[in-house]
């Protein structure tokens, strides 16, 4: 004879399994097939533009500092171009960071806009230095560290 509480335990586990199955995402309901993230990123590499960028910003009043680490995702073979022009690229990023107002650095939208502007700076610099469409080899830019001292 089984104890009465074991019957409830079996029912409880059955309900948990059913909930788990229902909660699991189903590929049949997807509007389009999911792309394998590894396939989308195949061949692309990450490259740090170190050392850290440290600059003052928002020239009005008291000095305020920004420290940021930046990496780019790029096509293979682009690292040599980045290395060749790193001083020029870093200068353009430092000038961009120093020109920021405090409200741009403390909001999520401001940081995202700054990220896109920095990506545009690097792409346009490479286009200027190496020829049209060279900047297109830089796929994205990421802040891997972002510290603001007010």
N, CA, C and O atoms as a GROMACS GRO file, in nm:
protein
  600
    1UNK      N    1   0.084  -0.117   0.000
    1UNK     CA    2   0.000   0.000   0.000
    1UNK      C    3   0.089   0.124   0.000
    1UNK      O    4   0.183   0.134   0.079
    2UNK      N    5   0.058   0.219  -0.089
    2UNK     CA    6   0.138   0.342  -0.099
    2UNK      C    7   0.080   0.447  -0.006
    2UNK      O    8  -0.041   0.458   0.009
    3UNK      N    9   0.167   0.524   0.054
    3UNK     CA   10   0.118   0.631   0.142
    3UNK      C   11   0.040   0.734   0.060
    3UNK      O   12   0.069   0.753  -0.058
    4UNK      N   13  -0.060   0.800   0.121
    4UNK     CA   14  -0.145   0.893   0.046
    4UNK      C   15  -0.068   1.012  -0.011
    4UNK      O   16  -0.105   1.062  -0.117
    5UNK      N   17   0.037   1.058   0.056
    5UNK     CA   18   0.108   1.175   0.005
    5UNK      C   19   0.192   1.144  -0.120
    5UNK      O   20   0.225   1.236  -0.194
    6UNK      N   21   0.227   1.018  -0.145
    6UNK     CA   22   0.305   0.984  -0.264
    6UNK      C   23   0.221   1.002  -0.390
    6UNK      O   24   0.275   1.033  -0.496
    7UNK      N   25   0.091   0.984  -0.380
    7UNK     CA   26   0.002   1.005  -0.493
    7UNK      C   27   0.004   1.153  -0.532
    7UNK      O   28   0.005   1.186  -0.650
    8UNK      N   29   0.004   1.242  -0.432
    8UNK     CA   30   0.007   1.386  -0.461
    8UNK      C   31   0.143   1.428  -0.519
    8UNK      O   32   0.152   1.516  -0.605
    9UNK      N   33   0.248   1.362  -0.469
    9UNK     CA   34   0.382   1.392  -0.519
    9UNK      C   35   0.390   1.356  -0.667
    9UNK      O   36   0.445   1.434  -0.746
   10UNK      N   37   0.336   1.241  -0.707
   10UNK     CA   38   0.338   1.200  -0.846
   10UNK      C   39   0.258   1.297  -0.932
   10UNK      O   40   0.302   1.333  -1.041
   11UNK      N   41   0.142   1.342  -0.884
   11UNK     CA   42   0.061   1.438  -0.957
   11UNK      C   43   0.134   1.571  -0.969
   11UNK      O   44   0.130   1.635  -1.074
   12UNK      N   45   0.200   1.612  -0.862
   12UNK     CA   46   0.272   1.739  -0.860
   12UNK      C   47   0.385   1.738  -0.964
   12UNK      O   48   0.402   1.834  -1.038
   13UNK      N   49   0.462   1.629  -0.970
   13UNK     CA   50   0.569   1.619  -1.068
   13UNK      C   51   0.513   1.614  -1.209
   13UNK      O   52   0.574   1.668  -1.301
   14UNK      N   53   0.400   1.550  -1.228
   14UNK     CA   54   0.336   1.546  -1.359
   14UNK      C   55   0.296   1.686  -1.405
   14UNK      O   56   0.312   1.720  -1.522
   15UNK      N   57   0.244   1.766  -1.312
   15UNK     CA   58   0.206   1.903  -1.345
   15UNK      C   59   0.331   1.985  -1.378
   15UNK      O   60   0.330   2.064  -1.472
   16UNK      N   61   0.438   1.968  -1.301
   16UNK     CA   62   0.562   2.040  -1.329
   16UNK      C   63   0.618   2.006  -1.466
   16UNK      O   64   0.662   2.095  -1.540
   17UNK      N   65   0.617   1.879  -1.502
   17UNK     CA   66   0.666   1.838  -1.633
   17UNK      C   67   0.580   1.899  -1.743
   17UNK      O   68   0.633   1.946  -1.843
   18UNK      N   69   0.450   1.898  -1.725
   18UNK     CA   70   0.359   1.956  -1.824
   18UNK      C   71   0.384   2.106  -1.840
   18UNK      O   72   0.387   2.157  -1.952
   19UNK      N   73   0.402   2.176  -1.728
   19UNK     CA   74   0.431   2.319  -1.735
   19UNK      C   75   0.564   2.346  -1.805
   19UNK      O   76   0.576   2.440  -1.884
   20UNK      N   77   0.662   2.264  -1.777
   20UNK     CA   78   0.792   2.280  -1.840
   20UNK      C   79   0.781   2.262  -1.991
   20UNK      O   80   0.840   2.338  -2.068
   21UNK      N   81   0.707   2.162  -2.034
   21UNK     CA   82   0.690   2.135  -2.177
   21UNK      C   83   0.615   2.249  -2.244
   21UNK      O   84   0.650   2.290  -2.355
   22UNK      N   85   0.513   2.301  -2.178
   22UNK     CA   86   0.436   2.411  -2.235
   22UNK      C   87   0.516   2.541  -2.239
   22UNK      O   88   0.499   2.622  -2.331
   23UNK      N   89   0.603   2.561  -2.141
   23UNK     CA   90   0.681   2.684  -2.135
   23UNK      C   91   0.798   2.683  -2.230
   23UNK      O   92   0.849   2.790  -2.265
   24UNK      N   93   0.844   2.567  -2.274
   24UNK     CA   94   0.958   2.558  -2.365
   24UNK      C   95   0.920   2.618  -2.499
   24UNK      O   96   0.811   2.591  -2.550
   25UNK      N   97   1.009   2.700  -2.558
   25UNK     CA   98   0.978   2.760  -2.688
   25UNK      C   99   0.969   2.654  -2.796
   25UNK      O  100   1.045   2.557  -2.797
   26UNK      N  101   0.878   2.675  -2.885
   26UNK     CA  102   0.858   2.579  -2.993
   26UNK      C  103   0.897   2.642  -3.125
   26UNK      O  104   0.856   2.755  -3.154
   27UNK      N  105   0.974   2.572  -3.204
   27UNK     CA  106   1.018   2.623  -3.334
   27UNK      C  107   0.902   2.633  -3.432
   27UNK      O  108   0.910   2.710  -3.527
   28UNK      N  109   0.795   2.556  -3.411
   28UNK     CA  110   0.684   2.558  -3.505
   28UNK      C  111   0.606   2.687  -3.499
   28UNK      O  112   0.532   2.718  -3.593
   29UNK      N  113   0.620   2.764  -3.391
   29UNK     CA  114   0.548   2.890  -3.379
   29UNK      C  115   0.630   3.008  -3.426
   29UNK      O  116   0.578   3.120  -3.431
   30UNK      N  117   0.755   2.988  -3.461
   30UNK     CA  118   0.841   3.098  -3.504
   30UNK      C  119   0.799   3.148  -3.641
   30UNK      O  120   0.763   3.068  -3.728
   31UNK      N  121   0.802   3.280  -3.660
   31UNK     CA  122   0.764   3.339  -3.788
   31UNK      C  123   0.868   3.309  -3.895
   31UNK      O  124   0.834   3.292  -4.012
   32UNK      N  125   0.993   3.302  -3.855
   32UNK     CA  126   1.100   3.269  -3.949
   32UNK      C  127   1.200   3.179  -3.878
   32UNK      O  128   1.210   3.183  -3.755
   33UNK      N  129   1.273   3.100  -3.951
   33UNK     CA  130   1.369   3.011  -3.885
   33UNK      C  131   1.477   3.091  -3.812
   33UNK      O  132   1.523   3.194  -3.862
   34UNK      N  133   1.515   3.042  -3.696
   34UNK     CA  134   1.618   3.110  -3.618
   34UNK      C  135   1.754   3.087  -3.684
   34UNK      O  136   1.787   2.976  -3.724
   35UNK      N  137   1.830   3.195  -3.692
   35UNK     CA  138   1.964   3.184  -3.750
   35UNK      C  139   2.061   3.145  -3.640
   35UNK      O  140   2.054   3.196  -3.528
   36UNK      N  141   2.149   3.056  -3.672
   36UNK     CA  142   2.250   3.012  -3.576
   36UNK      C  143   2.344   3.129  -3.548
   36UNK      O  144   2.409   3.177  -3.640
   37UNK      N  145   2.353   3.176  -3.420
   37UNK     CA  146   2.441   3.289  -3.390
   37UNK      C  147   2.586   3.263  -3.428
   37UNK      O  148   2.657   3.355  -3.469
   38UNK      N  149   2.631   3.139  -3.414
   38UNK     CA  150   2.769   3.107  -3.449
   38UNK      C  151   2.792   3.126  -3.599
   38UNK      O  152   2.899   3.172  -3.640
   39UNK      N  153   2.693   3.092  -3.680
   39UNK     CA  154   2.707   3.108  -3.824
   39UNK      C  155   2.708   3.256  -3.862
   39UNK      O  156   2.781   3.297  -3.953
   40UNK      N  157   2.628   3.336  -3.792
   40UNK     CA  158   2.623   3.479  -3.820
   40UNK      C  159   2.754   3.547  -3.784
   40UNK      O  160   2.793   3.644  -3.848
   41UNK      N  161   2.823   3.497  -3.683
   41UNK     CA  162   2.946   3.559  -3.635
   41UNK      C  163   3.072   3.493  -3.693
   41UNK      O  164   3.183   3.536  -3.666
   42UNK      N  165   3.052   3.388  -3.771
   42UNK     CA  166   3.168   3.312  -3.822
   42UNK      C  167   3.259   3.405  -3.900
   42UNK      O  168   3.214   3.482  -3.986
   43UNK      N  169   3.385   3.397  -3.870
   43UNK     CA  170   3.483   3.475  -3.943
   43UNK      C  171   3.508   3.613  -3.887
   43UNK      O  172   3.609   3.676  -3.920
   44UNK      N  173   3.419   3.664  -3.803
   44UNK     CA  174   3.438   3.796  -3.745
   44UNK      C  175   3.521   3.784  -3.618
   44UNK      O  176   3.510   3.686  -3.545
   45UNK      N  177   3.603   3.885  -3.593
   45UNK     CA  178   3.685   3.882  -3.473
   45UNK      C  179   3.666   4.011  -3.393
   45UNK      O  180   3.623   4.113  -3.447
   46UNK      N  181   3.698   4.005  -3.265
   46UNK     CA  182   3.693   4.121  -3.177
   46UNK      C  183   3.834   4.172  -3.158
   46UNK      O  184   3.929   4.095  -3.150
   47UNK      N  185   3.846   4.304  -3.153
   47UNK     CA  186   3.978   4.366  -3.144
   47UNK      C  187   3.969   4.487  -3.052
   47UNK      O  188   3.891   4.578  -3.077
   48UNK      N  189   4.049   4.487  -2.947
   48UNK     CA  190   4.050   4.598  -2.852
   48UNK      C  191   4.132   4.715  -2.904
   48UNK      O  192   4.238   4.696  -2.963
   49UNK      N  193   4.082   4.837  -2.881
   49UNK     CA  194   4.152   4.958  -2.923
   49UNK      C  195   4.230   5.018  -2.807
   49UNK      O  196   4.244   5.140  -2.798
   50UNK      N  197   4.282   4.931  -2.718
   50UNK     CA  198   4.349   4.973  -2.596
   50UNK      C  199   4.476   5.048  -2.622
   50UNK      O  200   4.529   5.045  -2.734
   51UNK      N  201   4.527   5.114  -2.523
   51UNK     CA  202   4.485   5.116  -2.382
   51UNK      C  203   4.356   5.195  -2.363
   51UNK      O  204   4.300   5.250  -2.458
   52UNK      N  205   4.310   5.200  -2.239
   52UNK     CA  206   4.185   5.269  -2.207
   52UNK      C  207   4.188   5.414  -2.255
   52UNK      O  208   4.292   5.479  -2.254
   53UNK      N  209   4.072   5.461  -2.296
   53UNK     CA  210   4.056   5.602  -2.332
   53UNK      C  211   4.023   5.677  -2.203
   53UNK      O  212   3.926   5.644  -2.135
   54UNK      N  213   4.103   5.777  -2.170
   54UNK     CA  214   4.079   5.859  -2.052
   54UNK      C  215   4.084   6.004  -2.097
   54UNK      O  216   4.184   6.049  -2.153
   55UNK      N  217   3.976   6.077  -2.072
   55UNK     CA  218   3.970   6.217  -2.113
   55UNK      C  219   3.877   6.294  -2.021
   55UNK      O  220   3.793   6.236  -1.952
   56UNK      N  221   3.894   6.425  -2.020
   56UNK     CA  222   3.795   6.508  -1.952
   56UNK      C  223   3.685   6.540  -2.053
   56UNK      O  224   3.704   6.525  -2.174
   57UNK      N  225   3.570   6.583  -2.004
   57UNK     CA  226   3.456   6.611  -2.091
   57UNK      C  227   3.375   6.726  -2.033
   57UNK      O  228   3.400   6.770  -1.921
   58UNK      N  229   3.279   6.777  -2.110
   58UNK     CA  230   3.187   6.883  -2.067
   58UNK      C  231   3.266   6.998  -2.006
   58UNK      O  232   3.260   7.022  -1.886
   59UNK      N  233   3.340   7.069  -2.092
   59UNK     CA  234   3.433   7.172  -2.050
   59UNK      C  235   3.384   7.277  -1.952
   59UNK      O  236   3.467   7.348  -1.895
   60UNK      N  237   3.255   7.290  -1.928
   60UNK     CA  238   3.205   7.395  -1.838
   60UNK      C  239   3.230   7.358  -1.693
   60UNK      O  240   3.200   7.247  -1.649
   61UNK      N  241   3.287   7.454  -1.617
   61UNK     CA  242   3.303   7.434  -1.473
   61UNK      C  243   3.412   7.337  -1.436
   61UNK      O  244   3.519   7.332  -1.497
   62UNK      N  245   3.382   7.259  -1.334
   62UNK     CA  246   3.474   7.163  -1.276
   62UNK      C  247   3.513   7.053  -1.375
   62UNK      O  248   3.433   7.015  -1.460
   63UNK      N  249   3.636   7.004  -1.364
   63UNK     CA  250   3.680   6.896  -1.453
   63UNK      C  251   3.606   6.766  -1.422
   63UNK      O  252   3.588   6.728  -1.306
   64UNK      N  253   3.565   6.699  -1.527
   64UNK     CA  254   3.496   6.570  -1.517
   64UNK      C  255   3.572   6.474  -1.608
   64UNK      O  256   3.622   6.514  -1.713
   65UNK      N  257   3.578   6.349  -1.568
   65UNK     CA  258   3.659   6.252  -1.642
   65UNK      C  259   3.575   6.134  -1.691
   65UNK      O  260   3.475   6.095  -1.629
   66UNK      N  261   3.619   6.080  -1.802
   66UNK     CA  262   3.557   5.963  -1.862
   66UNK      C  263   3.669   5.864  -1.893
   66UNK      O  264   3.771   5.899  -1.951
   67UNK      N  265   3.646   5.740  -1.855
   67UNK     CA  266   3.738   5.631  -1.890
   67UNK      C  267   3.656   5.525  -1.961
   67UNK      O  268   3.554   5.479  -1.909
   68UNK      N  269   3.699   5.488  -2.080
   68UNK     CA  270   3.626   5.388  -2.158
   68UNK      C  271   3.724   5.292  -2.225
   68UNK      O  272   3.830   5.332  -2.272
   69UNK      N  273   3.686   5.167  -2.227
   69UNK     CA  274   3.757   5.066  -2.306
   69UNK      C  275   3.668   5.033  -2.425
   69UNK      O  276   3.547   5.014  -2.410
   70UNK      N  277   3.728   5.026  -2.542
   70UNK     CA  278   3.651   5.008  -2.665
   70UNK      C  279   3.708   4.891  -2.743
   70UNK      O  280   3.829   4.877  -2.758
   71UNK      N  281   3.619   4.807  -2.793
   71UNK     CA  282   3.654   4.697  -2.884
   71UNK      C  283   3.568   4.708  -3.007
   71UNK      O  284   3.455   4.759  -3.002
   72UNK      N  285   3.620   4.660  -3.118
   72UNK     CA  286   3.542   4.656  -3.242
   72UNK      C  287   3.531   4.512  -3.289
   72UNK      O  288   3.619   4.429  -3.263
   73UNK      N  289   3.423   4.483  -3.358
   73UNK     CA  290   3.406   4.354  -3.424
   73UNK      C  291   3.431   4.380  -3.572
   73UNK      O  292   3.370   4.469  -3.631
   74UNK      N  293   3.521   4.302  -3.632
   74UNK     CA  294   3.561   4.331  -3.768
   74UNK      C  295   3.587   4.204  -3.847
   74UNK      O  296   3.595   4.094  -3.792
   75UNK      N  297   3.599   4.223  -3.976
   75UNK     CA  298   3.630   4.112  -4.065
   75UNK      C  299   3.777   4.072  -4.047
   75UNK      O  300   3.860   4.156  -4.011
   76UNK      N  301   3.809   3.946  -4.072
   76UNK     CA  302   3.949   3.904  -4.064
   76UNK      C  303   4.036   3.985  -4.160
   76UNK      O  304   3.992   4.024  -4.268
   77UNK      N  305   4.159   4.010  -4.118
   77UNK     CA  306   4.251   4.086  -4.202
   77UNK      C  307   4.245   4.236  -4.179
   77UNK      O  308   4.325   4.310  -4.237
   78UNK      N  309   4.153   4.282  -4.097
   78UNK     CA  310   4.137   4.425  -4.073
   78UNK      C  311   4.228   4.473  -3.961
   78UNK      O  312   4.254   4.593  -3.949
   79UNK      N  313   4.276   4.382  -3.878
   79UNK     CA  314   4.360   4.421  -3.765
   79UNK      C  315   4.484   4.497  -3.810
   79UNK      O  316   4.528   4.590  -3.742
   80UNK      N  317   4.541   4.459  -3.922
   80UNK     CA  318   4.660   4.528  -3.971
   80UNK      C  319   4.629   4.674  -4.003
   80UNK      O  320   4.711   4.762  -3.978
   81UNK      N  321   4.512   4.699  -4.058
   81UNK     CA  322   4.472   4.838  -4.087
   81UNK      C  323   4.452   4.917  -3.958
   81UNK      O  324   4.492   5.033  -3.948
   82UNK      N  325   4.390   4.853  -3.859
   82UNK     CA  326   4.368   4.918  -3.731
   82UNK      C  327   4.503   4.951  -3.667
   82UNK      O  328   4.524   5.063  -3.621
   83UNK      N  329   4.594   4.856  -3.665
   83UNK     CA  330   4.726   4.879  -3.607
   83UNK      C  331   4.801   4.991  -3.680
   83UNK      O  332   4.866   5.075  -3.617
   84UNK      N  333   4.791   4.990  -3.810
   84UNK     CA  334   4.861   5.090  -3.892
   84UNK      C  335   4.815   5.232  -3.860
   84UNK      O  336   4.895   5.325  -3.859
   85UNK      N  337   4.685   5.247  -3.833
   85UNK     CA  338   4.628   5.380  -3.814
   85UNK      C  339   4.579   5.404  -3.671
   85UNK      O  340   4.501   5.497  -3.648
   86UNK      N  341   4.622   5.323  -3.576
   86UNK     CA  342   4.570   5.333  -3.439
   86UNK      C  343   4.587   5.472  -3.377
   86UNK      O  344   4.493   5.519  -3.314
   87UNK      N  345   4.700   5.540  -3.391
   87UNK     CA  346   4.708   5.674  -3.332
   87UNK      C  347   4.602   5.770  -3.387
   87UNK      O  348   4.542   5.847  -3.311
   88UNK      N  349   4.580   5.766  -3.516
   88UNK     CA  350   4.479   5.853  -3.578
   88UNK      C  351   4.338   5.816  -3.530
   88UNK      O  352   4.258   5.903  -3.497
   89UNK      N  353   4.308   5.687  -3.526
   89UNK     CA  354   4.177   5.641  -3.481
   89UNK      C  355   4.153   5.679  -3.335
   89UNK      O  356   4.045   5.726  -3.300
   90UNK      N  357   4.254   5.657  -3.251
   90UNK     CA  358   4.240   5.691  -3.108
   90UNK      C  359   4.219   5.841  -3.090
   90UNK      O  360   4.139   5.882  -3.006
   91UNK      N  361   4.289   5.923  -3.169
   91UNK     CA  362   4.271   6.067  -3.160
   91UNK      C  363   4.127   6.107  -3.193
   91UNK      O  364   4.068   6.190  -3.124
   92UNK      N  365   4.072   6.048  -3.297
   92UNK     CA  366   3.933   6.082  -3.335
   92UNK      C  367   3.835   6.042  -3.225
   92UNK      O  368   3.738   6.113  -3.199
   93UNK      N  369   3.861   5.929  -3.160
   93UNK     CA  370   3.772   5.884  -3.051
   93UNK      C  371   3.789   5.976  -2.930
   93UNK      O  372   3.689   6.012  -2.867
   94UNK      N  373   3.912   6.013  -2.895
   94UNK     CA  374   3.934   6.102  -2.780
   94UNK      C  375   3.864   6.236  -2.802
   94UNK      O  376   3.800   6.287  -2.711
   95UNK      N  377   3.876   6.292  -2.921
   95UNK     CA  378   3.810   6.419  -2.951
   95UNK      C  379   3.658   6.405  -2.938
   95UNK      O  380   3.592   6.493  -2.884
   96UNK      N  381   3.604   6.295  -2.987
   96UNK     CA  382   3.460   6.269  -2.976
   96UNK      C  383   3.418   6.258  -2.829
   96UNK      O  384   3.318   6.317  -2.789
   97UNK      N  385   3.493   6.183  -2.750
   97UNK     CA  386   3.458   6.165  -2.609
   97UNK      C  387   3.468   6.297  -2.532
   97UNK      O  388   3.383   6.326  -2.448
   98UNK      N  389   3.570   6.375  -2.560
   98UNK     CA  390   3.590   6.502  -2.488
   98UNK      C  391   3.480   6.603  -2.521
   98UNK      O  392   3.454   6.692  -2.440
   99UNK      N  393   3.417   6.592  -2.635
   99UNK     CA  394   3.314   6.686  -2.676
   99UNK      C  395   3.177   6.657  -2.615
   99UNK      O  396   3.083   6.734  -2.635
  100UNK      N  397   3.164   6.549  -2.540
  100UNK     CA  398   3.034   6.507  -2.488
  100UNK      C  399   2.990   6.594  -2.370
  100UNK      O  400   3.072   6.643  -2.292
  101UNK      N  401   2.860   6.612  -2.360
  101UNK     CA  402   2.799   6.678  -2.245
  101UNK      C  403   2.762   6.570  -2.143
  101UNK      O  404   2.741   6.454  -2.179
  102UNK      N  405   2.755   6.610  -2.017
  102UNK     CA  406   2.730   6.512  -1.910
  102UNK      C  407   2.601   6.434  -1.932
  102UNK      O  408   2.598   6.313  -1.907
  103UNK      N  409   2.495   6.500  -1.976
  103UNK     CA  410   2.368   6.429  -1.994
  103UNK      C  411   2.376   6.320  -2.101
  103UNK      O  412   2.299   6.224  -2.097
  104UNK      N  413   2.469   6.334  -2.195
  104UNK     CA  414   2.487   6.230  -2.296
  104UNK      C  415   2.558   6.106  -2.241
  104UNK      O  416   2.541   5.996  -2.292
  105UNK      N  417   2.637   6.125  -2.137
  105UNK     CA  418   2.716   6.015  -2.083
  105UNK      C  419   2.647   5.941  -1.970
  105UNK      O  420   2.691   5.833  -1.930
  106UNK      N  421   2.540   5.997  -1.917
  106UNK     CA  422   2.475   5.934  -1.803
  106UNK      C  423   2.343   5.867  -1.839
  106UNK      O  424   2.285   5.798  -1.755
  107UNK      N  425   2.295   5.885  -1.960
  107UNK     CA  426   2.171   5.817  -2.000
  107UNK      C  427   2.203   5.700  -2.093
  107UNK      O  428   2.304   5.701  -2.163
  108UNK      N  429   2.116   5.603  -2.093
  108UNK     CA  430   2.134   5.486  -2.180
  108UNK      C  431   2.128   5.528  -2.326
  108UNK      O  432   2.208   5.481  -2.407
  109UNK      N  433   2.034   5.616  -2.360
  109UNK     CA  434   2.021   5.660  -2.498
  109UNK      C  435   2.144   5.738  -2.542
  109UNK      O  436   2.190   5.726  -2.655
  110UNK      N  437   2.198   5.820  -2.450
  110UNK     CA  438   2.318   5.897  -2.482
  110UNK      C  439   2.438   5.809  -2.507
  110UNK      O  440   2.516   5.834  -2.598
  111UNK      N  441   2.453   5.705  -2.426
  111UNK     CA  442   2.566   5.612  -2.445
  111UNK      C  443   2.553   5.537  -2.576
  111UNK      O  444   2.652   5.514  -2.645
  112UNK      N  445   2.431   5.498  -2.610
  112UNK     CA  446   2.410   5.427  -2.736
  112UNK      C  447   2.439   5.519  -2.855
  112UNK      O  448   2.500   5.475  -2.952
  113UNK      N  449   2.397   5.644  -2.847
  113UNK     CA  450   2.427   5.739  -2.953
  113UNK      C  451   2.578   5.761  -2.965
  113UNK      O  452   2.631   5.767  -3.075
  114UNK      N  453   2.645   5.773  -2.853
  114UNK     CA  454   2.791   5.788  -2.852
  114UNK      C  455   2.859   5.666  -2.914
  114UNK      O  456   2.955   5.679  -2.990
  115UNK      N  457   2.809   5.548  -2.883
  115UNK     CA  458   2.864   5.425  -2.940
  115UNK      C  459   2.852   5.427  -3.092
  115UNK      O  460   2.947   5.393  -3.163
  116UNK      N  461   2.736   5.467  -3.143
  116UNK     CA  462   2.715   5.474  -3.287
  116UNK      C  463   2.801   5.582  -3.351
  116UNK      O  464   2.852   5.563  -3.462
  117UNK      N  465   2.818   5.694  -3.282
  117UNK     CA  466   2.904   5.801  -3.334
  117UNK      C  467   3.050   5.754  -3.341
  117UNK      O  468   3.120   5.782  -3.438
  118UNK      N  469   3.095   5.682  -3.239
  118UNK     CA  470   3.233   5.631  -3.237
  118UNK      C  471   3.253   5.530  -3.351
  118UNK      O  472   3.357   5.531  -3.417
  119UNK      N  473   3.154   5.445  -3.374
  119UNK     CA  474   3.161   5.350  -3.485
  119UNK      C  475   3.172   5.427  -3.617
  119UNK      O  476   3.253   5.391  -3.703
  120UNK      N  477   3.092   5.530  -3.633
  120UNK     CA  478   3.097   5.613  -3.754
  120UNK      C  479   3.232   5.682  -3.771
  120UNK      O  480   3.282   5.693  -3.883
  121UNK      N  481   3.290   5.728  -3.661
  121UNK     CA  482   3.423   5.791  -3.667
  121UNK      C  483   3.528   5.694  -3.719
  121UNK      O  484   3.609   5.729  -3.805
  122UNK      N  485   3.527   5.573  -3.667
  122UNK     CA  486   3.626   5.474  -3.710
  122UNK      C  487   3.605   5.436  -3.856
  122UNK      O  488   3.701   5.427  -3.932
  123UNK      N  489   3.480   5.414  -3.894
  123UNK     CA  490   3.453   5.378  -4.033
  123UNK      C  491   3.494   5.490  -4.128
  123UNK      O  492   3.558   5.464  -4.230
  124UNK      N  493   3.457   5.614  -4.096
  124UNK     CA  494   3.491   5.724  -4.187
  124UNK      C  495   3.641   5.749  -4.190
  124UNK      O  496   3.694   5.786  -4.295
  125UNK      N  497   3.710   5.729  -4.078
  125UNK     CA  498   3.855   5.745  -4.077
  125UNK      C  499   3.921   5.642  -4.168
  125UNK      O  500   4.011   5.677  -4.245
  126UNK      N  501   3.878   5.518  -4.160
  126UNK     CA  502   3.935   5.414  -4.246
  126UNK      C  503   3.904   5.440  -4.393
  126UNK      O  504   3.988   5.417  -4.480
  127UNK      N  505   3.782   5.488  -4.422
  127UNK     CA  506   3.748   5.523  -4.560
  127UNK      C  507   3.839   5.635  -4.610
  127UNK      O  508   3.885   5.631  -4.725
  128UNK      N  509   3.866   5.734  -4.526
  128UNK     CA  510   3.951   5.846  -4.563
  128UNK      C  511   4.095   5.802  -4.586
  128UNK      O  512   4.160   5.845  -4.681
  129UNK      N  513   4.145   5.716  -4.498
  129UNK     CA  514   4.286   5.676  -4.503
  129UNK      C  515   4.316   5.565  -4.604
  129UNK      O  516   4.423   5.565  -4.665
  130UNK      N  517   4.223   5.473  -4.621
  130UNK     CA  518   4.248   5.354  -4.703
  130UNK      C  519   4.162   5.344  -4.828
  130UNK      O  520   4.185   5.256  -4.911
  131UNK      N  521   4.066   5.430  -4.843
  131UNK     CA  522   3.980   5.426  -4.960
  131UNK      C  523   3.837   5.388  -4.926
  131UNK      O  524   3.810   5.332  -4.820
  132UNK      N  525   3.745   5.420  -5.017
  132UNK     CA  526   3.602   5.395  -4.993
  132UNK      C  527   3.573   5.248  -4.959
  132UNK      O  528   3.637   5.157  -5.011
  133UNK      N  529   3.478   5.230  -4.873
  133UNK     CA  530   3.427   5.099  -4.830
  133UNK      C  531   3.522   5.022  -4.740
  133UNK      O  532   3.491   4.910  -4.700
  134UNK      N  533   3.638   5.078  -4.707
  134UNK     CA  534   3.727   5.011  -4.614
  134UNK      C  535   3.665   5.008  -4.475
  134UNK      O  536   3.678   4.910  -4.403
  135UNK      N  537   3.598   5.116  -4.438
  135UNK     CA  538   3.533   5.125  -4.307
  135UNK      C  539   3.423   5.023  -4.288
  135UNK      O  540   3.388   4.990  -4.174
  136UNK      N  541   3.369   4.971  -4.397
  136UNK     CA  542   3.262   4.871  -4.388
  136UNK      C  543   3.314   4.739  -4.330
  136UNK      O  544   3.234   4.652  -4.296
  137UNK      N  545   3.445   4.724  -4.320
  137UNK     CA  546   3.501   4.603  -4.262
  137UNK      C  547   3.486   4.601  -4.110
  137UNK      O  548   3.504   4.497  -4.046
  138UNK      N  549   3.452   4.717  -4.052
  138UNK     CA  550   3.425   4.727  -3.908
  138UNK      C  551   3.275   4.705  -3.891
  138UNK      O  552   3.195   4.788  -3.934
  139UNK      N  553   3.239   4.595  -3.829
  139UNK     CA  554   3.099   4.558  -3.819
  139UNK      C  555   3.027   4.626  -3.703
  139UNK      O  556   2.910   4.663  -3.716
  140UNK      N  557   3.096   4.644  -3.590
  140UNK     CA  558   3.031   4.704  -3.474
  140UNK      C  559   3.137   4.754  -3.377
  140UNK      O  560   3.255   4.721  -3.390
  141UNK      N  561   3.093   4.833  -3.280
  141UNK     CA  562   3.181   4.886  -3.178
  141UNK      C  563   3.113   4.866  -3.044
  141UNK      O  564   2.992   4.881  -3.032
  142UNK      N  565   3.193   4.833  -2.943
  142UNK     CA  566   3.139   4.805  -2.810
  142UNK      C  567   3.220   4.877  -2.703
  142UNK      O  568   3.343   4.883  -2.710
  143UNK      N  569   3.152   4.932  -2.606
  143UNK     CA  570   3.217   4.982  -2.485
  143UNK      C  571   3.228   4.862  -2.391
  143UNK      O  572   3.126   4.810  -2.345
  144UNK      N  573   3.348   4.819  -2.362
  144UNK     CA  574   3.365   4.707  -2.270
  144UNK      C  575   3.385   4.756  -2.128
  144UNK      O  576   3.383   4.676  -2.034
  145UNK      N  577   3.404   4.885  -2.112
  145UNK     CA  578   3.412   4.950  -1.982
  145UNK      C  579   3.376   5.096  -2.005
  145UNK      O  580   3.415   5.154  -2.106
  146UNK      N  581   3.301   5.155  -1.910
  146UNK     CA  582   3.256   5.293  -1.928
  146UNK      C  583   3.237   5.353  -1.790
  146UNK      O  584   3.141   5.320  -1.721
  147UNK      N  585   3.330   5.440  -1.749
  147UNK     CA  586   3.326   5.499  -1.615
  147UNK      C  587   3.327   5.651  -1.628
  147UNK      O  588   3.413   5.708  -1.696
  148UNK      N  589   3.231   5.715  -1.564
  148UNK     CA  590   3.220   5.860  -1.565
  148UNK      C  591   3.242   5.910  -1.422
  148UNK      O  592   3.179   5.862  -1.328
  149UNK      N  593   3.333   6.008  -1.407
  149UNK     CA  594   3.353   6.072  -1.277
  149UNK      C  595   3.307   6.216  -1.290
  149UNK      O  596   3.362   6.293  -1.369
  150UNK      N  597   3.204   6.251  -1.211
  150UNK     CA  598   3.150   6.388  -1.217
  150UNK      C  599   3.206   6.473  -1.108
  150UNK      O  600   3.171   6.591  -1.098
   0.00000   0.00000   0.00000
